[in-house]
Amino acid sequence: MADEEWHPQQRGHHEPDGSRVLEPPYSDERELVMDVPRYGEGVEVLAPRSLREIVAAALARAATVSRC
């Protein structure tokens, strides 16, 4: 994810611990709610809080789905 360009106007920087902070512009939270989970535990939504909560809720719902 660190090297992926999601949007030409995205901003990002590397943290001292080696992680990468990416700030992609978006107009609809659904865009990121669909993209972020593909990175699994390798990604964390830091802000805004509303997006963080929506992604967490979507992942929690996905974890409860049973197809057995």
C-alpha positions as a Markdown table, in Angstrom:
| # | Residue | x | y | z |
|---|---|---|---|---|
| 1 | Met | 0.0 | 0.0 | 0.0 |
| 2 | Ala | 2.9 | 2.4 | 0.8 |
| 3 | Asp | 3.8 | 2.6 | -2.9 |
| 4 | Glu | 0.4 | 2.6 | -4.4 |
| 5 | Glu | -1.0 | 5.8 | -5.8 |
| 6 | Trp | -4.7 | 6.0 | -5.0 |
| 7 | His | -5.2 | 9.6 | -6.2 |
| 8 | Pro | -2.9 | 12.1 | -7.9 |
| 9 | Gln | -3.5 | 14.6 | -5.0 |
| 10 | Gln | -2.8 | 12.2 | -2.2 |
| 11 | Arg | -0.4 | 13.2 | 0.5 |
| 12 | Gly | 1.7 | 10.9 | 2.6 |
| 13 | His | 4.9 | 10.5 | 4.7 |
| 14 | His | 6.9 | 7.9 | 6.4 |
| 15 | Glu | 6.9 | 7.6 | 10.2 |
| 16 | Pro | 10.1 | 7.0 | 12.2 |
| 17 | Asp | 8.9 | 3.4 | 12.9 |
| 18 | Gly | 8.9 | 2.7 | 9.2 |
| 19 | Ser | 5.1 | 2.9 | 8.7 |
| 20 | Arg | 3.6 | 5.1 | 6.0 |
| 21 | Val | 0.8 | 7.6 | 6.6 |
| 22 | Leu | -1.3 | 8.1 | 3.5 |
| 23 | Glu | -3.9 | 10.9 | 3.2 |
| 24 | Pro | -6.0 | 10.2 | 0.0 |
| 25 | Pro | -8.7 | 12.7 | -0.9 |
| 26 | Tyr | -12.1 | 11.1 | -1.2 |
| 27 | Ser | -15.7 | 12.3 | -1.6 |
| 28 | Asp | -17.6 | 9.2 | -0.4 |
| 29 | Glu | -16.5 | 7.1 | 2.6 |
| 30 | Arg | -17.8 | 4.0 | 0.7 |
| 31 | Glu | -14.7 | 4.3 | -1.6 |
| 32 | Leu | -12.3 | 3.6 | 1.2 |
| 33 | Val | -14.6 | 1.2 | 3.1 |
| 34 | Met | -14.3 | -1.1 | 0.1 |
| 35 | Asp | -10.5 | -0.6 | -0.4 |
| 36 | Val | -9.0 | -0.5 | 3.0 |
| 37 | Pro | -10.0 | -4.1 | 4.1 |
| 38 | Arg | -8.0 | -5.7 | 1.3 |
| 39 | Tyr | -4.8 | -4.8 | 3.2 |
| 40 | Gly | -5.9 | -6.7 | 6.3 |
| 41 | Glu | -4.0 | -6.1 | 9.5 |
| 42 | Gly | -1.4 | -4.1 | 7.5 |
| 43 | Val | -3.5 | -1.0 | 7.5 |
| 44 | Glu | -5.2 | 1.2 | 10.1 |
| 45 | Val | -7.6 | 4.1 | 9.6 |
| 46 | Leu | -6.4 | 6.9 | 11.8 |
| 47 | Ala | -8.8 | 9.7 | 10.8 |
| 48 | Pro | -11.4 | 10.9 | 10.5 |
| 49 | Arg | -13.0 | 9.1 | 13.4 |
| 50 | Ser | -16.2 | 8.5 | 11.4 |
| 51 | Leu | -14.3 | 6.6 | 8.7 |
| 52 | Arg | -12.4 | 4.6 | 11.3 |
| 53 | Glu | -15.7 | 3.6 | 13.0 |
| 54 | Ile | -17.3 | 2.7 | 9.7 |
| 55 | Val | -14.4 | 0.5 | 8.6 |
| 56 | Ala | -14.2 | -1.2 | 12.0 |
| 57 | Ala | -18.0 | -1.9 | 11.9 |
| 58 | Ala | -17.7 | -3.4 | 8.4 |
| 59 | Leu | -14.8 | -5.6 | 9.4 |
| 60 | Ala | -16.7 | -6.7 | 12.5 |
| 61 | Arg | -19.7 | -7.7 | 10.5 |
| 62 | Ala | -17.6 | -9.6 | 8.0 |
| 63 | Ala | -16.0 | -11.5 | 10.8 |
| 64 | Thr | -19.4 | -12.8 | 12.0 |
| 65 | Val | -20.5 | -14.1 | 8.6 |
| 66 | Ser | -20.7 | -17.9 | 8.6 |
| 67 | Arg | -21.1 | -19.8 | 5.3 |
| 68 | Cys | -20.8 | -23.3 | 6.7 |
